Amino acid sequence: MSELQAVRGMHDVLPEELPYWRRLEEVFYVVSSRFGYEEIRTPIVEYAQLYVRSVGEASDIVHKEMYTFADRSGDQLALRPELTAGVVRALVQHGLLQRRSVWRLWYYGPAFRYERPQKGRYRQFHQYGAECFGSPYPESDVDVLLLAITILQQLGITGYEVQLNTLGSTEVRQRYRQALRDYFSSVRLHLSPDSQQRLERNPLRILDSKHPDDQPWIEQAPVVWDFLDAESRSHFEYVHAAIAEVGGTVVLNPRLVRGLDYYTHTVFEFVSPRLGAQNAFGGGGRYDKLVESFGGPSLPAVGFAFGVERLLLLMERPPQEAMVQIYVATTGAVQAAQQVVRLLRGAGYSAVADLQRRSLKTQLRDADRLGATLAVIVGDSEWQRGSVLLRHLRESAQWECALPDLLPHVRQALSR
């Protein structure tokens, strides 16, 4: 271990990667606003009990993955492993639910889970997500799914599928959970050690196991669709038909349960074969009882989240424009060059000047490395005449320009 290396599973985002992050962030903002969702920002650190209450003490996130610590007052805190719980906490704490009957919110930021780092999955990762509070109807499920699909379209991500399932109402989920416990108890000795532990804590999570010992028994396990009441079935069929109608590639997956304990009714995941065995890059569902469990009113809700690092692996990456438009070089008139840089920046251009007093040849080589389109060369003799030299670095053209005419010449040269 070295203090000069990043912590395992936590990565720097270097300058050459940031244009793609900015592209994602722009799409998140524009599409969310188009759908009427407002941004909310919650703290990175919350009380650990918040996630025990929301995600579930038996979940892998709380049981294995959450970063927790005691502060100086002895309170047990946690780095947030997901963002939905903090959003619900903020709604209840600030009384927002008394202001209007429906809230559409989106968020973006880092989260933390202690798990084995792998391609696109880190211990510090980033999530974009959206939540719709206040509607029990399947139209809101469809709304958040369409928001997610629209974001993927804007990013040029194709070749994915939406895996869709339902856990039914709270009553249906409880009956199904008991049926799974009874079934898996009968084959307990054949299950993997993790699944044997999950059998006591949350038997639904066994369906999510990738262990080869579990697969034959998962395939024969009861299916939730056999336990649905009429209302749950109608809700699910509405969502399925609406997403299929807009052209989404929908695959019904009766084994899909998601990793958080608060889901009811619709659950879904976005998966791509381009990501390998760990092929999910987003997902969500309905959680009608979560707000009430936080001391708020009985309020239905539905939401989803994308793993941002996984989106970056899938999105189109067109060549990025150079950050520097104009390079101001000088053969000795250093103060004059700084005046020209300030003039260009004040006019809205991206401009830099040499800071090492190097030769003109070296400066122009630096301009080329930075991707600049135009060089403004400030020489002693030209400056005394009240002019500068302009060199178009893509066309190898050079001309002298009077200082009062510099900005029109720059505008024209950059428009070529």
C-alpha positions as CSV (number, residue, x, y, z in Angstrom):
1,M,0.0,0.0,0.0
2,S,1.3,3.4,-0.9
3,E,0.0,6.8,0.1
4,L,0.9,7.9,-3.5
5,Q,-1.7,5.6,-5.1
6,A,-5.4,5.9,-5.1
7,V,-7.4,3.7,-2.7
8,R,-8.3,0.4,-4.4
9,G,-11.5,0.7,-6.3
10,M,-11.5,4.5,-6.3
11,H,-10.3,6.2,-9.5
12,D,-9.2,9.5,-10.7
13,V,-11.0,11.1,-13.7
14,L,-8.3,12.5,-15.9
15,P,-8.7,15.5,-18.2
16,E,-9.0,13.4,-21.4
17,E,-12.0,11.6,-19.9
18,L,-13.8,14.6,-18.5
19,P,-15.4,15.7,-21.8
20,Y,-17.4,12.4,-21.9
21,W,-18.4,12.9,-18.2
22,R,-19.6,16.4,-19.1
23,R,-21.5,15.0,-22.1
24,L,-23.3,12.6,-19.7
25,E,-24.1,15.4,-17.2
26,E,-25.5,17.6,-19.9
27,V,-27.8,14.8,-21.1
28,F,-28.9,14.1,-17.5
29,Y,-29.9,17.7,-17.0
30,V,-31.5,18.3,-20.4
31,V,-33.6,15.1,-20.6
32,S,-34.6,15.3,-16.9
33,S,-35.8,18.8,-17.3
34,R,-37.7,17.9,-20.5
35,F,-39.6,15.3,-18.4
36,G,-40.4,17.7,-15.7
37,Y,-37.9,16.3,-13.1
38,E,-36.2,18.7,-10.7
39,E,-32.7,18.2,-9.4
40,I,-32.1,17.4,-5.7
41,R,-28.7,17.1,-3.9
42,T,-28.3,15.2,-0.7
43,P,-25.2,14.6,1.6
44,I,-22.7,11.9,0.9
45,V,-22.7,11.0,4.6
46,E,-25.9,9.9,6.3
47,Y,-26.7,8.1,9.5
48,A,-26.1,4.4,8.9
49,Q,-29.5,3.5,10.3
50,L,-31.1,5.2,7.3
51,Y,-29.8,2.4,5.0
52,V,-30.6,-0.3,7.5
53,R,-34.2,0.9,7.5
54,S,-34.5,1.4,3.8
55,V,-32.3,-1.1,2.0
56,G,-32.8,-3.8,4.6
57,E,-30.5,-5.2,7.3
58,A,-30.4,-8.5,5.4
59,S,-29.4,-7.0,2.1
60,D,-25.8,-7.5,0.8
61,I,-25.3,-3.7,0.7
62,V,-25.8,-3.4,4.5
63,H,-24.5,-6.8,5.4
64,K,-21.3,-6.7,3.4
65,E,-20.7,-3.6,1.4
66,M,-21.5,-0.4,3.3
67,Y,-18.7,1.9,4.5
68,T,-19.5,2.8,8.1
69,F,-17.7,4.7,10.8
70,A,-18.4,6.4,14.2
71,D,-17.9,10.1,14.4
72,R,-16.5,11.9,17.5
73,S,-19.9,12.0,19.1
74,G,-20.3,8.3,18.7
75,D,-23.0,8.4,16.0
76,Q,-22.7,5.6,13.5
77,L,-22.5,7.1,10.0
78,A,-22.2,5.7,6.5
79,L,-21.0,6.8,3.1
80,R,-24.1,6.5,1.0
81,P,-24.3,3.2,-0.9
82,E,-27.2,4.5,-3.0
83,L,-29.1,7.7,-3.2
84,T,-32.8,6.9,-3.0
85,A,-32.9,6.7,0.8
86,G,-31.3,10.1,1.1
87,V,-33.9,11.6,-1.3
88,V,-36.8,10.1,0.7
89,R,-35.2,11.3,4.0
90,A,-35.0,14.9,2.5
91,L,-38.6,14.8,1.4
92,V,-39.8,13.9,4.8
93,Q,-37.4,16.1,6.8
94,H,-38.2,19.3,4.9
95,G,-41.9,18.7,4.7
96,L,-41.9,18.8,0.9
97,L,-44.7,16.3,0.7
98,Q,-47.1,18.9,2.1
99,R,-46.3,21.3,-0.7
100,R,-47.6,19.2,-3.6
101,S,-49.1,15.8,-4.3
102,V,-46.5,14.7,-6.9
103,W,-42.8,15.2,-6.9
104,R,-40.5,14.3,-9.8
105,L,-36.8,14.5,-8.7
106,W,-33.5,13.5,-10.2
107,Y,-30.0,13.3,-8.7
108,Y,-26.4,12.6,-9.7
109,G,-23.3,12.0,-7.5
110,P,-20.9,9.6,-6.0
111,A,-21.8,6.5,-3.9
112,F,-19.6,4.0,-2.1
113,R,-19.8,0.2,-1.7
114,Y,-17.0,-2.2,-0.6
115,E,-17.1,-4.8,-3.2
116,R,-14.6,-6.5,-5.6
117,P,-13.6,-3.9,-8.2
118,Q,-14.1,-5.0,-11.8
119,K,-14.7,-3.5,-15.2
120,G,-17.0,-0.5,-14.7
121,R,-17.7,-1.3,-11.1
122,Y,-15.8,0.6,-8.5
123,R,-15.9,1.2,-4.7
124,Q,-16.5,4.8,-5.4
125,F,-18.9,5.0,-8.3
126,H,-21.4,7.5,-9.5
127,Q,-25.1,7.3,-10.0
128,Y,-27.7,9.2,-11.9
129,G,-31.3,8.5,-10.9
130,A,-34.8,9.7,-10.9
131,E,-37.7,9.2,-8.5
132,C,-41.4,9.9,-9.0
133,F,-43.4,10.3,-5.7
134,G,-47.2,10.4,-5.4
135,S,-48.7,8.1,-8.0
136,P,-49.8,4.5,-7.4
137,Y,-50.6,4.0,-11.1
138,P,-48.6,2.2,-13.7
139,E,-48.3,5.5,-15.8
140,S,-45.6,6.7,-13.4
141,D,-43.7,3.4,-13.8
142,V,-43.8,4.0,-17.6
143,D,-42.8,7.6,-17.1
144,V,-39.5,6.8,-15.3
145,L,-38.8,4.0,-17.8
146,L,-39.2,6.3,-20.7
147,L,-37.0,8.9,-19.0
148,A,-34.3,6.2,-18.8
149,I,-34.7,5.0,-22.4
150,T,-34.6,8.6,-23.7
151,I,-31.3,9.2,-21.9
152,L,-29.9,6.1,-23.5
153,Q,-31.1,7.3,-26.9
154,Q,-29.5,10.7,-26.4
155,L,-26.2,9.0,-25.5
156,G,-26.3,6.8,-28.5
157,I,-26.4,3.6,-26.4
158,T,-28.0,0.7,-28.3
159,G,-28.0,-3.1,-28.2
160,Y,-29.4,-3.3,-24.6
161,E,-32.5,-4.9,-23.3
162,V,-34.9,-4.0,-20.5
163,Q,-35.5,-7.0,-18.2
164,L,-38.9,-6.6,-16.5
165,N,-40.6,-8.3,-13.6
166,T,-43.1,-7.7,-10.8
167,L,-43.0,-8.5,-7.2
168,G,-46.7,-7.7,-6.8
169,S,-48.2,-5.9,-3.9
170,T,-46.8,-6.1,-0.4
171,E,-49.2,-9.0,0.4
172,V,-48.2,-10.8,-2.8
173,R,-44.5,-10.3,-2.0
174,Q,-45.0,-11.7,1.5
175,R,-46.7,-14.9,0.1
176,Y,-44.1,-15.4,-2.5
177,R,-41.3,-14.9,0.0
178,Q,-42.8,-17.6,2.2
179,A,-43.1,-19.9,-0.8
180,L,-39.5,-19.4,-1.6
181,R,-38.4,-20.0,1.9
182,D,-40.4,-23.3,2.0
183,Y,-38.9,-24.4,-1.3
184,F,-35.3,-23.5,-0.7
185,S,-35.4,-24.9,2.8
186,S,-36.2,-28.3,1.3
187,V,-32.9,-28.1,-0.8
188,R,-30.9,-26.2,1.7
189,L,-27.9,-28.5,1.8
190,H,-27.5,-28.2,-2.0
191,L,-27.2,-24.4,-1.9
192,S,-24.1,-22.3,-1.8
193,P,-23.0,-20.9,1.6
194,D,-24.2,-17.4,0.7
195,S,-27.6,-18.6,-0.4
196,Q,-28.0,-20.6,2.8
197,Q,-27.5,-17.4,4.8
198,R,-29.9,-15.5,2.5
199,L,-32.5,-18.2,3.1
200,E,-32.8,-16.9,6.7
201,R,-32.5,-13.2,5.9
202,N,-34.2,-12.8,2.5
203,P,-35.0,-15.8,0.3
204,L,-35.8,-13.6,-2.7
205,R,-32.1,-12.7,-2.9
206,I,-31.2,-16.3,-3.7
207,L,-32.9,-15.8,-7.1
208,D,-30.1,-13.3,-7.8
209,S,-27.3,-15.7,-7.1
210,K,-24.7,-16.4,-9.8
211,H,-23.2,-19.4,-7.9
212,P,-23.3,-22.5,-10.1
213,D,-24.4,-24.7,-7.2
214,D,-27.6,-22.6,-7.0
215,Q,-28.7,-22.5,-10.6
216,P,-30.5,-25.9,-10.9
217,W,-32.6,-25.1,-7.8
218,I,-33.3,-21.5,-8.9
219,E,-34.6,-22.8,-12.2
220,Q,-37.1,-25.0,-10.4
221,A,-38.1,-22.4,-7.8
222,P,-41.7,-21.0,-7.6
223,V,-42.4,-18.1,-10.0
224,V,-43.9,-14.9,-8.7
225,W,-46.4,-14.7,-11.5
226,D,-48.2,-17.6,-10.0
227,F,-48.9,-15.6,-6.9
228,L,-50.2,-12.4,-8.4
229,D,-53.6,-11.0,-7.6
230,A,-55.7,-9.3,-10.3
231,E,-54.6,-5.8,-9.4
232,S,-50.9,-6.7,-9.4
233,R,-51.2,-8.5,-12.7
234,S,-53.1,-5.6,-14.3
235,H,-50.4,-3.1,-13.2
236,F,-47.6,-5.3,-14.6
237,E,-49.4,-5.9,-17.9
238,Y,-49.9,-2.2,-18.4
239,V,-46.2,-1.4,-17.9
240,H,-45.1,-4.2,-20.2
241,A,-47.5,-3.2,-23.0
242,A,-46.6,0.5,-22.8
243,I,-42.8,-0.1,-23.0
244,A,-43.1,-2.6,-25.8
245,E,-45.3,-0.1,-27.7
246,V,-42.6,2.5,-27.8
247,G,-40.1,0.1,-29.2
248,G,-38.2,-0.9,-26.2
249,T,-36.5,-4.4,-26.2
250,V,-38.3,-5.9,-23.3
251,V,-37.5,-9.3,-21.8
252,L,-39.8,-10.7,-19.1
253,N,-37.6,-12.2,-16.4
254,P,-39.6,-13.9,-13.6
255,R,-36.3,-14.4,-11.6
256,L,-35.5,-10.7,-11.4
257,V,-35.8,-9.3,-7.9
258,R,-33.2,-6.5,-7.6
259,G,-30.9,-6.1,-4.6
260,L,-32.9,-3.8,-2.3
261,D,-35.6,-4.9,0.1
262,Y,-38.0,-2.0,-0.5
263,Y,-39.3,-2.9,-4.0
264,T,-42.9,-3.8,-4.7
265,H,-44.7,-4.3,-8.0
266,T,-42.5,-3.3,-11.0
267,V,-38.8,-4.1,-11.0
268,F,-36.5,-3.7,-14.0
269,E,-32.9,-3.8,-15.1
270,F,-31.0,-2.5,-18.1
271,V,-28.5,-5.1,-19.4
272,S,-26.0,-5.1,-22.2
273,P,-24.0,-8.1,-23.6
274,R,-21.1,-5.7,-24.1
275,L,-20.4,-5.6,-20.4
276,G,-19.7,-9.3,-20.0
277,A,-20.9,-11.4,-17.1
278,Q,-21.8,-8.4,-14.9
279,N,-24.1,-7.1,-17.6
280,A,-26.5,-4.8,-15.7
281,F,-25.9,-1.0,-15.9
282,G,-29.0,0.3,-14.4
283,G,-32.3,-0.6,-12.9
284,G,-35.1,0.3,-10.5
285,G,-38.7,-0.3,-9.7
286,R,-41.6,0.7,-7.4
287,Y,-41.4,1.1,-3.7
288,D,-44.7,2.1,-2.3
289,K,-43.9,1.6,1.4
290,L,-40.5,3.3,1.8
291,V,-41.7,6.9,2.5
292,E,-44.1,5.6,5.2
293,S,-41.2,3.6,6.8
294,F,-39.3,6.9,7.2
295,G,-42.1,8.5,9.2
296,G,-43.8,10.1,6.2
297,P,-47.3,9.6,4.8
298,S,-48.3,6.5,2.9
299,L,-47.0,7.6,-0.5
300,P,-46.4,5.5,-3.6
301,A,-43.1,6.0,-5.5
302,V,-41.1,4.6,-8.4
303,G,-37.6,5.3,-9.5
304,F,-34.4,4.0,-11.1
305,A,-30.6,4.6,-11.3
306,F,-27.9,4.2,-13.8
307,G,-24.3,3.4,-12.9
308,V,-22.4,6.3,-14.6
309,E,-19.1,4.4,-15.1
310,R,-21.0,1.6,-16.8
311,L,-22.8,4.1,-19.1
312,L,-19.3,5.5,-20.1
313,L,-18.3,2.0,-21.3
314,L,-21.4,1.9,-23.5
315,M,-21.8,5.4,-24.9
316,E,-20.6,6.7,-28.2
317,R,-17.3,8.7,-28.0
318,P,-17.0,11.1,-30.8
319,P,-13.8,13.1,-31.1
320,Q,-13.7,16.0,-28.7
321,E,-13.1,19.6,-29.6
322,A,-9.8,21.0,-28.4
323,M,-10.1,22.9,-25.1
324,V,-7.8,25.7,-26.5
325,Q,-8.8,27.7,-29.5
326,I,-6.0,30.2,-29.6
327,Y,-2.4,30.0,-28.5
328,V,-0.6,33.4,-28.0
329,A,3.1,33.0,-28.7
330,T,5.7,35.7,-28.3
331,T,9.3,36.3,-29.4
332,G,10.0,38.5,-26.4
333,A,7.1,40.9,-25.8
334,V,5.9,39.0,-22.7
335,Q,3.7,41.7,-21.2
336,A,2.1,42.4,-24.6
337,A,1.3,38.7,-25.0
338,Q,-0.5,38.7,-21.7
339,Q,-2.5,41.7,-22.8
340,V,-3.6,39.9,-25.9
341,V,-4.6,36.8,-23.9
342,R,-6.8,38.9,-21.6
343,L,-8.4,40.6,-24.7
344,L,-9.2,37.2,-26.3
345,R,-10.5,35.7,-23.1
346,G,-12.7,38.8,-22.5
347,A,-14.2,38.3,-25.9
348,G,-15.2,34.7,-25.0
349,Y,-12.4,32.7,-26.6
350,S,-10.4,29.9,-25.0
351,A,-6.8,31.2,-25.1
352,V,-3.5,30.5,-23.4
353,A,0.0,31.9,-23.7
354,D,3.4,30.5,-23.1
355,L,4.5,30.6,-19.5
356,Q,8.0,29.4,-19.8
357,R,9.6,31.9,-22.2
358,R,10.5,29.3,-24.7
359,S,11.5,29.6,-28.4
360,L,8.9,30.4,-30.9
361,K,9.3,27.0,-32.5
362,T,8.7,25.2,-29.2
363,Q,5.7,27.4,-28.5
364,L,4.1,26.6,-31.8
365,R,4.8,22.9,-31.2
366,D,3.0,23.3,-27.9
367,A,0.1,25.0,-29.6
368,D,-0.3,22.0,-32.0
369,R,-0.2,19.5,-29.1
370,L,-3.0,21.5,-27.4
371,G,-5.1,21.3,-30.5
372,A,-5.3,25.1,-31.0
373,T,-6.7,26.3,-34.3
374,L,-5.1,29.7,-34.4
375,A,-1.8,31.2,-33.1
376,V,-1.4,34.9,-32.3
377,I,2.3,35.7,-32.5
378,V,3.3,38.8,-30.6
379,G,6.7,40.1,-31.8
380,D,8.6,43.1,-30.6
381,S,8.7,44.8,-34.0
382,E,5.1,44.1,-34.9
383,W,3.9,45.3,-31.5
384,Q,5.8,48.5,-32.0
385,R,3.8,48.9,-35.2
386,G,0.6,48.2,-33.4
387,S,0.0,44.8,-34.9
388,V,0.4,41.1,-34.4
389,L,0.9,38.0,-36.6
390,L,-2.0,35.5,-37.0
391,R,-1.2,32.0,-38.1
392,H,-3.9,29.5,-39.0
393,L,-2.4,26.2,-37.7
394,R,-4.7,24.0,-39.8
395,E,-4.1,25.8,-43.1
396,S,-0.5,27.0,-42.7
397,A,-1.6,30.5,-43.6
398,Q,-0.1,33.6,-41.8
399,W,-0.8,37.3,-42.0
400,E,-0.3,40.5,-40.1
401,C,-3.2,42.2,-38.4
402,A,-3.6,45.6,-36.8
403,L,-4.5,45.3,-33.1
404,P,-7.9,47.2,-33.5
405,D,-8.9,44.5,-36.1
406,L,-7.7,41.5,-34.1
407,L,-11.1,40.3,-32.9
408,P,-12.8,40.4,-36.4
409,H,-9.8,38.6,-37.9
410,V,-9.9,35.9,-35.1
411,R,-13.6,35.4,-35.6
412,Q,-13.3,35.0,-39.3
413,A,-10.3,32.6,-39.0
414,L,-12.0,30.4,-36.5
415,S,-15.1,30.2,-38.7
416,R,-13.3,28.6,-41.6
